[in-house]
Amino acid sequence: MKWLLLLIGILAELSGSTCMKLSKGFTKLYPSILTFVFWAIGLTVFLFALKKFDLSFAYAIWAGLGIMGVSIIGILYFKEPYSILKIISICIIVAGVIMLNISDILLKK
């Protein structure tokens, strides 16, 4: 359940960030409103996930997957430029998130 909460929080944050881009600097009404709605949902759900996770671990997952998700959305949906260095950097972030997860499991043994 805690992983589901964290995932929902991350997805809501990604939705909010995407709506922020779609709002064109808060000049478009509906994407502007949705930005704050999704961010509020994301932060609220993240708050509940923090009852089950250590803050440092949960925030690292939140930030790492958020960066990865926003980068992928930017490249695929908004046709933002990318390079091999950008792809490698995203992979390093994913590797860091995996290592954090492994370290959390090893420390609890």
Secondary structure, DSSP 8 states (H G I E B T S, - for coil): -HHHHHHHHHHHHHHHHHHHHHTTTTTSHHHHHHHHHHHHHHHHHHHHHTTTS-HHHHHHHHHHHHHHHHHHHHHHTS-----HHHHHHHHHHHHHHHHHHHHHHHHT-
